[in-house]
Amino acid sequence: MWKILKRTDGDRVVLNISGRLAAEELVALQQAMSSETARQKIELDLGDLKLVDQQVVNFLACCEASGTRIRNCPLYIREWITRERVGQNP
């Protein structure tokens, strides 16, 4: 189970993601992000995210590589994203 809380922070929209996020929920997250992208820059706040799977980590790595800022990322997720990015650029 997961949820998104949206708030504005100046000229940015911050999406606070909490709970457990798996690959099957990525479409809903992408839709939430794309509905805001046309108007403002997006940041993802992962401080309340508890559990993710490999596809979510790949998605987060791609988001970050394309310029989306990730705030409050739990250490294990940050390390996993870093390993994925290093693995994609040998």
Beta strands, then each sheet from edge to edge (+ up, - down):
strand 1: 2-9
strand 2: 12-21
strand 3: 41-52
strand 4: 69-71
sheet 1: 1+ 2- 3- 4-
end
